Amino acid sequence: MEAKKYQGVVVPMVTPVTSDGRLDTEAVRRIIVMFAKAGVHPLLMGTTGEGNSVSKEDAVLLVKTAAEARGEGPMVIYAGLTGNCVSEQYVQGNRFFEAGADVVAATLPAYYQLTPEQMYTYYHDLADALKGPLMLYNITITTHMSIPLDVIVRLADHPNIVGLKDSENNLQRLDECLSLVGQRTDFAYFCGCAANSAHALAHGADGIVPSGGNIVADLYQQLFEAGMKGDTAEAERLQQETDAIGQIYQKGFTLGQSLAALKVMMGTKGLCGPDMLPPLTKLSEADAQTVVERMK
């Protein structure tokens, strides 16, 4: 089967901010340069990037800064699109493309519980409205909804919908989804649950989306390469190694706290500061020290 246009390690990048809540563009550039050296791609303003909390103007600036920092390399920039006002999403998504994004990845509007047909209509109409490719973004932990597989199959036929990032931790669903769309050359499947990366690649996934890539991008790139070569033993070894690193910023923390802990880890490497966008807050000194001790 021919290589797909969209594949590889896509890191859901943190959004670095200053203590007064402004976008830290210098930190953005440092992180993007690190990703480029590791051969991975960024997903801006995903869940790890506090996407719902980034202002519209800072979101565009973030995309523009990342696009400039990547230089002339092969990096693909994915921009997360969230929100409940769909008409505003049409405008914002196209602003992302104008700023340099290559793909927009959109979650479901999450205020109302949507029917499967409403989910289909939302994505279909969004794909029609955008001036660039759209990726479906399924993440039940934040939207409290799961895009049904039959809806995904229908949407895969839309010429402007290029793939799915599925962060639902459900191996049965993962395998079934790959059996339905994995052989398509025009639709990519990205596993958004980092702990399932090796399994997903062994069963035909095109890419992985690990938050831990913010701190060990090179290890996830090695995991991806091993998985694509069919070296399952090496992929599983790297899965266990990266899972252990994930526990440093996840164990005992809520999702929001884990993102703050990840920034603490990145701070030890001089990549960004510990500050968060409201309503999230940076870790207490005691919790931050716990993370630093775990790193040892």
C-alpha positions as CSV (number, residue, x, y, z in Angstrom):
1,M,0.0,0.0,0.0
2,E,1.3,3.5,-0.9
3,A,2.5,5.7,2.0
4,K,-0.2,8.0,3.3
5,K,0.2,11.8,3.2
6,Y,-0.5,12.1,6.9
7,Q,1.4,9.8,9.3
8,G,4.1,9.7,11.9
9,V,4.4,11.1,15.5
10,V,2.2,14.1,16.1
11,V,2.9,15.6,19.5
12,P,0.1,17.5,21.2
13,M,2.2,20.4,22.2
14,V,1.8,22.4,25.4
15,T,1.0,26.0,25.0
16,P,3.8,28.0,26.8
17,V,2.6,31.2,28.5
18,T,4.2,33.8,30.6
19,S,3.1,34.5,34.2
20,D,0.7,37.2,33.0
21,G,-1.0,34.8,30.6
22,R,0.6,36.0,27.3
23,L,1.8,33.5,24.7
24,D,5.5,32.8,25.2
25,T,6.6,32.9,21.5
26,E,10.2,32.3,22.3
27,A,9.3,29.1,24.1
28,V,7.1,28.1,21.1
29,R,10.1,28.4,18.8
30,R,12.3,26.4,21.1
31,I,9.8,23.5,21.3
32,I,9.2,23.5,17.5
33,V,12.9,23.4,16.8
34,M,13.2,20.4,19.2
35,F,10.4,18.7,17.4
36,A,12.0,19.3,14.0
37,K,15.2,17.7,15.2
38,A,13.3,14.7,16.4
39,G,11.4,14.4,13.1
40,V,8.0,14.8,14.8
41,H,5.0,17.1,14.0
42,P,3.1,19.4,16.4
43,L,-0.6,19.4,17.2
44,L,-1.2,22.9,18.5
45,M,-4.1,23.7,20.9
46,G,-5.1,20.1,21.5
47,T,-6.1,19.0,25.0
48,T,-2.5,19.1,26.2
49,G,-2.2,22.6,24.7
50,E,-5.1,23.9,26.8
51,G,-6.9,24.6,23.5
52,N,-10.2,25.7,25.0
53,S,-8.4,28.4,27.1
54,V,-6.3,30.0,24.3
55,S,-7.7,33.3,23.0
56,K,-8.6,33.6,19.4
57,E,-5.8,36.0,18.7
58,D,-3.2,34.1,20.6
59,A,-4.3,30.9,18.8
60,V,-3.5,32.5,15.4
61,L,-0.2,33.9,16.7
62,L,0.7,30.4,18.0
63,V,0.1,28.9,14.6
64,K,2.0,31.7,12.8
65,T,5.0,31.4,15.2
66,A,5.1,27.6,14.8
67,A,4.9,27.9,11.0
68,E,7.8,30.3,11.0
69,A,9.9,28.3,13.4
70,R,9.7,25.0,11.4
71,G,11.6,26.6,8.5
72,E,11.6,24.7,5.2
73,G,11.5,21.2,6.7
74,P,8.8,18.5,6.2
75,M,7.0,19.3,9.4
76,V,3.2,19.2,9.2
77,I,1.4,21.5,11.6
78,Y,-2.0,20.4,13.0
79,A,-4.1,23.0,14.6
80,G,-6.8,22.0,17.2
81,L,-10.2,23.6,16.8
82,T,-12.5,23.6,19.8
83,G,-15.6,25.6,20.8
84,N,-19.4,25.6,20.8
85,C,-20.2,28.4,18.4
86,V,-19.9,26.6,15.0
87,S,-20.0,29.8,12.9
88,E,-17.0,31.1,14.7
89,Q,-15.2,27.8,14.2
90,Y,-15.6,28.2,10.4
91,V,-13.8,31.6,10.6
92,Q,-11.1,30.5,13.1
93,G,-10.3,27.4,11.2
94,N,-9.6,29.3,8.0
95,R,-7.6,31.8,10.0
96,F,-5.4,28.9,11.1
97,F,-4.8,27.9,7.5
98,E,-3.9,31.5,6.6
99,A,-1.4,31.6,9.5
100,G,0.4,28.4,8.3
101,A,-1.5,25.4,9.6
102,D,-1.6,22.4,7.2
103,V,-4.5,20.5,8.9
104,V,-7.2,21.5,11.3
105,A,-8.2,18.8,13.9
106,A,-11.7,19.5,15.4
107,T,-13.4,18.2,18.5
108,L,-17.1,18.0,18.8
109,P,-18.9,21.0,20.3
110,A,-19.4,19.7,23.8
111,Y,-22.1,21.8,25.6
112,Y,-25.0,19.7,24.3
113,Q,-25.2,15.9,24.0
114,L,-25.3,15.4,20.2
115,T,-27.0,12.6,18.2
116,P,-24.9,10.6,15.7
117,E,-26.6,12.5,12.9
118,Q,-25.8,15.8,14.5
119,M,-22.2,14.8,14.8
120,Y,-22.1,13.8,11.1
121,T,-23.7,17.1,10.1
122,Y,-21.3,19.2,12.2
123,Y,-18.2,17.6,10.6
124,H,-19.6,17.5,7.1
125,D,-20.5,21.1,7.1
126,L,-17.3,22.1,8.8
127,A,-15.3,20.3,6.1
128,D,-17.3,22.1,3.5
129,A,-16.5,25.5,5.1
130,L,-12.8,25.0,5.6
131,K,-10.2,26.0,3.0
132,G,-7.9,23.2,4.0
133,P,-8.0,19.5,5.2
134,L,-10.0,18.5,8.3
135,M,-9.2,15.7,10.8
136,L,-11.8,14.3,13.1
137,Y,-10.7,14.5,16.8
138,N,-12.5,12.0,19.1
139,I,-11.7,12.6,22.8
140,T,-14.4,11.3,25.2
141,I,-12.5,12.5,28.4
142,T,-13.3,16.1,27.6
143,T,-16.4,16.1,25.2
144,H,-18.1,13.2,27.1
145,M,-19.2,11.9,23.7
146,S,-17.8,9.2,21.3
147,I,-18.1,9.5,17.6
148,P,-19.7,6.3,16.4
149,L,-17.7,4.2,14.0
150,D,-20.4,4.2,11.3
151,V,-20.4,8.0,11.4
152,I,-16.6,8.0,10.9
153,V,-16.9,5.7,7.9
154,R,-19.5,8.0,6.3
155,L,-17.3,11.1,7.0
156,A,-14.2,9.4,5.5
157,D,-15.9,9.7,2.1
158,H,-15.8,13.5,2.3
159,P,-13.0,14.8,0.1
160,N,-11.8,17.3,2.7
161,I,-11.8,15.0,5.7
162,V,-8.3,13.3,5.8
163,G,-8.3,11.3,9.0
164,L,-9.1,10.7,12.6
165,K,-7.3,11.3,15.9
166,D,-8.9,8.9,18.3
167,S,-8.0,9.5,22.0
168,E,-10.6,7.0,23.3
169,N,-8.9,4.3,25.4
170,N,-10.7,1.4,23.9
171,L,-8.7,-1.3,22.2
172,Q,-11.8,-3.1,20.8
173,R,-12.9,0.2,19.2
174,L,-9.4,0.9,17.9
175,D,-9.1,-2.5,16.2
176,E,-12.6,-2.3,14.7
177,C,-12.0,1.2,13.4
178,L,-8.8,0.1,11.7
179,S,-10.6,-2.8,10.1
180,L,-13.0,-0.4,8.6
181,V,-10.8,2.5,7.5
182,G,-7.2,1.3,7.9
183,Q,-6.8,0.2,4.3
184,R,-7.9,3.5,2.9
185,T,-5.1,5.6,1.3
186,D,-7.1,8.8,1.6
187,F,-7.9,8.6,5.4
188,A,-5.3,8.3,8.2
189,Y,-5.8,6.8,11.7
190,F,-3.9,8.4,14.6
191,C,-3.9,6.8,18.0
192,G,-4.3,9.5,20.6
193,C,-4.0,7.3,23.6
194,A,-0.2,7.1,24.2
195,A,-0.4,3.8,26.2
196,N,-1.9,2.1,23.1
197,S,0.8,3.3,20.6
198,A,2.6,0.0,20.0
199,H,-0.7,-1.9,19.8
200,A,-2.1,0.6,17.3
201,L,0.9,0.5,15.0
202,A,0.9,-3.3,15.1
203,H,-2.6,-3.2,13.8
204,G,-2.2,-0.7,11.0
205,A,-2.4,2.8,12.6
206,D,-0.7,5.6,10.6
207,G,0.5,7.6,13.5
208,I,0.5,8.2,17.2
209,V,-0.3,11.4,19.3
210,P,1.6,11.1,22.7
211,S,1.6,14.0,25.1
212,G,4.9,12.6,26.5
213,G,6.5,13.6,23.1
214,N,6.8,17.1,24.6
215,I,9.6,15.7,26.8
216,V,10.9,12.6,24.9
217,A,10.0,13.2,21.3
218,D,12.9,11.1,20.1
219,L,11.7,8.0,22.0
220,Y,8.3,8.2,20.5
221,Q,9.8,8.6,17.0
222,Q,11.9,5.4,17.7
223,L,8.7,3.6,18.8
224,F,6.9,4.7,15.7
225,E,9.7,3.6,13.4
226,A,9.9,0.2,15.2
227,G,6.2,-0.2,14.8
228,M,6.1,0.6,11.1
229,K,9.0,-1.9,10.5
230,G,7.1,-4.6,12.3
231,D,9.6,-4.8,15.1
232,T,7.0,-5.4,17.7
233,A,9.4,-6.4,20.4
234,E,11.3,-3.1,20.2
235,A,8.0,-1.2,19.9
236,E,6.8,-2.9,23.1
237,R,10.0,-2.2,24.9
238,L,9.8,1.5,24.0
239,Q,6.1,1.5,25.0
240,Q,7.0,0.4,28.5
241,E,9.8,2.9,28.7
242,T,7.6,5.8,27.6
243,D,4.7,4.6,29.8
244,A,7.0,5.0,32.8
245,I,7.9,8.5,31.8
246,G,4.2,9.3,31.4
247,Q,3.6,8.2,35.0
248,I,6.0,11.0,36.2
249,Y,3.5,13.7,35.2
250,Q,0.2,11.7,35.3
251,K,0.3,9.6,38.5
252,G,-2.0,11.0,41.2
253,F,-2.9,14.1,39.2
254,T,-6.1,15.2,37.4
255,L,-5.8,15.7,33.7
256,G,-5.3,19.5,34.2
257,Q,-2.7,19.0,36.9
258,S,-0.9,16.5,34.7
259,L,-0.5,19.2,32.0
260,A,1.0,21.5,34.6
261,A,3.3,18.7,35.7
262,L,4.4,18.2,32.1
263,K,5.4,21.9,31.9
264,V,7.4,21.4,35.1
265,M,9.3,18.6,33.4
266,M,9.9,20.7,30.3
267,G,11.1,23.5,32.5
268,T,14.0,21.4,33.8
269,K,15.1,21.3,30.1
270,G,14.7,25.0,29.6
271,L,11.9,24.6,27.2
272,C,9.1,26.5,28.9
273,G,7.8,27.9,32.2
274,P,5.3,26.3,34.6
275,D,2.4,28.8,34.0
276,M,-1.0,27.7,32.9
277,L,-4.1,29.4,31.3
278,P,-7.2,29.8,33.5
279,P,-9.1,27.9,34.7
280,L,-6.0,25.7,35.1
281,T,-3.2,26.7,37.5
282,K,0.4,25.8,37.8
283,L,1.4,23.1,40.3
284,S,2.0,23.9,44.0
285,E,5.6,24.0,45.0
286,A,5.2,20.7,46.8
287,D,3.7,18.9,43.8
288,A,6.3,20.5,41.5
289,Q,9.0,19.1,43.7
290,T,7.4,15.7,43.6
291,V,7.6,15.7,39.8
292,V,11.2,16.7,39.9
293,E,12.0,14.0,42.3
294,R,10.2,11.4,40.2
295,M,12.4,12.5,37.2
296,K,15.5,11.4,39.2
